[in-house]
Amino acid sequence: MGGLFTRQGIKQASILIAVMTVSSQVLGVVREAIIANFFGTSQEYDIILLALAIPLMVGGLFFQAIPSAGIPFLQGSDGRRGRGLWRSPFIGINSIMILIISAVAFIILPLFRGVLASGMDTAGADKVILYGRIFCLIIPLRAYEATFRALLHIRHHFLFPAVAVLGFNVCTIAILITLFPSLASTAYIIAWLAGVLIQTLLVMIPTFFIFRRAARDGSETVAFDRDGYLRYLGTIILIESIGLLVDPFDRFLCGVYLDAGYVSAAHYANIINLVPVRVFMYSLATAAFPTFSERAAEHNKSGLAILYHKVLALGIMMLVPVTAFFLIFRHDIISILFERGAFVAQSRQMTSEVLAYYVAGMFFIAVFFIQSRVYYALKSWKPLFIVRPLTLSIKVLIGFLLIGINWAMAVGGGTVAMFAVSFVILEIYLVFRTGLRYTAADVRLLGRAILGASVVVVLFILTQKLGIALIGLSGIWLLIFTGVIGFGVLVVLDQVLNVSGISIFKTRRG
């Protein structure tokens, strides 16, 4: 394989992942629109989401932790030590842990019946546990995908992991269209499991061929630090598990204290909010993390700081305007995406209430993901170990205090507070304790990003008002008109201010 199928630099990988993520997110929204059409904000969908909570949490934990721990420890090693990919210590260690924890999750899931199904009747509670046990199949699939994804990323192969997410949504949509509405909830379960399986295979199979070719080429590697990896993986699992409690806590809060439908509303809002975060910042963080790890391993803190601050500038330039756009048009966005069938006007209102808070914290949610990658690359886990439970306790406190007063603030506002406080504390530590200080060039770059973002935000507000007053636009046409002008100017400003470093008019090697 050559070119695109071998290695990608950070710019090339970021663009590739972003394009695939955009395509996947579009399909993901189509998938959710199909589901919304049949389920809306109903108890039936609440049952499915509650059943998914623990399997997704555990599977997501592996998905985040294995690459985060593996990539720093795979520097200079692919984990094979000349014995073949399937006999490698990296895959062997992960396999043992994956199988044990998957089995434990399946066995103990009924113990969480009172938490997951609180307030439901016996039939509903039984379904939550039954579906949850079936969804436990997601755990090993997600974990193995993470294992092979780490092996690809350490060699700067980003294509197949990016395509894998696209495969998940294509598969799930095809099954949902085929089986809905006749099989109802069963169709959802089949679609999810088949989609996750396809996603895993799209990462696993290319890894096998790429590493088999590397073995034929006689590539030498250093020994894989098995004990160090296990200790670090255990630490990251503890850290990530704290963060992954957010979604189950929100579902618990809505399920216990609110009427049926609020779990679904928060779920829809979170989907919308995470689309730009995944497209822009998760893509960039995924592409940059191997380089973060390389510079950390070389003790090149100045190079690591420059790259990290550039990513921060890109986050400001891209996400601040998106935040403004989503706040202005959140009702229209929800209506366009979901308002049909069982998803009625009341569902839109419920979703919009909490979406306003999620969107307000979009930048902080995205930047925490970047910050955590920097800490993992440096193998500096103690600040995260302290900050994660501290900020989660803030969210929990806000949730319980406000759930009876303002449910959207209790759920979404608590999340914003959690990530905002986390960002401030972790940034101070990076600068004063870790030594990732801002240079004059970094400050100028951030200044240009803030300037560009501010101009676009003001332009969004003015364009939306002028579109209504002068042209008489409304609904989707006003959204399109404002978006085309605002984001078009954003692209031009990026070229003028040179924040991203990507030139549309001149090809550069990335």
C-alpha positions, 0 to 999 in steps of 0.5 A: 500500500502506498500514499493514503494507505500508509502514513499520514501527517497531522494535517492530512490525518486531521482532514481525513478523519474530519471528512470521514467524521462529517460523513459519519455524523451526517449518517448518524443524524439520519439514523437518529432521525429514523429512531426519533420518527418511531420512538420520539421521546417515549418510555420505550426509547428510555428503556433502550437508552438505559439498557445501553448505559452500562455496556456503552460506558464499559465499552467506551472506557476501553475505547478511550483507555487502551489507545491512551495507554497503549500509544505512549508505551508502543513508542519504539515497539509494536508489541509483537517482539517478532512473534506475530501480531496475534501472539503479541503481548499487547494483544494478549494482555488486552484480550485477557482483560477484555474477556474478564471484564466483559464477563463480569459486566454481564454477570453483575448487570442485574445488581444495577436494576434499582439504579437503571430502572428506578421508577419503572414498572416490573415489565420495563425494569425486566426489559432494561436488564434483558436488553442490557445483557444483550448489549454487553456484546458491545464491550469486547467489540469496542475494546478490540477495536481500540486495541487494533486502532492503537496499533494503527495510530502508532504507525500513523495509519488513520484511514481505516479507523476513520472509515470504520465509524462510517461503516457502523452508521451505514450498517445500522441505517440499513438494518433499521430501514429494513426491520423498522417498525415491524421488530421495533426495539429488537431492530434497534438491538440488532442494528447496534450489535451488527454495526459495532461488529462491522466497525471492529472488523474494519479496523482489525482486518487492515491491521493484520495485513499491515503488520504482516507486511511489516514483519516481512520487511524485517522491521525491528522493534524494542521490547514492549513494557508489559508491566508498565503498560498494565499499571498505566492502563489501570490508572487511565481506566480509573480516570476515564471511568470517572468521566464516563459516569456523566451519561449514566448519571444524567440518565439516572437523574432524568429517569428518577426525578422526571417524567418519561421522555426526558432521558431521550430528550437529553440524549438527542441534545447530546448527539447534536452537541457532539457532532461539531466536537467530534468533527473538529476537535476529536479528529484533530486530537486523534491525529495529533496524539501519536505526535504528542507521545513522540515529543513527550518521549523525546522530552521535547516539551517546547515542541509539545507546547507549540503543537498543543497551543496550535490545537487550542487556537484551532478550537477557538477559531472553529468551535466558538462560531459553531457555538454561536450558530447552534445557540441561535438556531437550535430550535430549527436544527432540532426541528429539521433533524428530528421533528416528525412522527413520534417526535412532536413539538413538545419533544423539540422544546424539551430537547432545546432546553438542555441543548442550550446548556450543552452548546454553551459548554461545547468548547470546554468539552472539546478542549478537555479531550485535547488536554487529557491527550497531552497528560496521557502523552506525558504519562502525568496522570495525577492531575487528572486523577484529582480533577476528574472526581472533583469536577464530577462532584460539582456536576452531581451537586448541581444536578441534585440541587437544581433538578426540581427547579430547572431540569435543563440547568441541572443536567446540561449546566452541571456538565458545562460547569464540570468541563469549564472548571476542569479546563481552568485547573488543568491549564494552570497545571500544564503551564506552571508545573509541567512547563508547557508555557506560552511563547509570544508566537503562541499568544499571537496565534491565540489572539488571531484565533479569538479575533477571527472567532469574534468577527464571525460570531458578530456576523452570525448575529447581524446576518440572522437579524438582517435575513429576517428584517430585510429579506423575510427569511425564516426557518431552514432558509434563514439557517442556510443563509446565515450559515453560508455567509458566516462559515464562508467568512470563517474560511476566508479569515482563516486564510488571512489570519493563518490559524490552521496553517492549511492553505486552500490556494497552495498545496503544502506538505503536512 
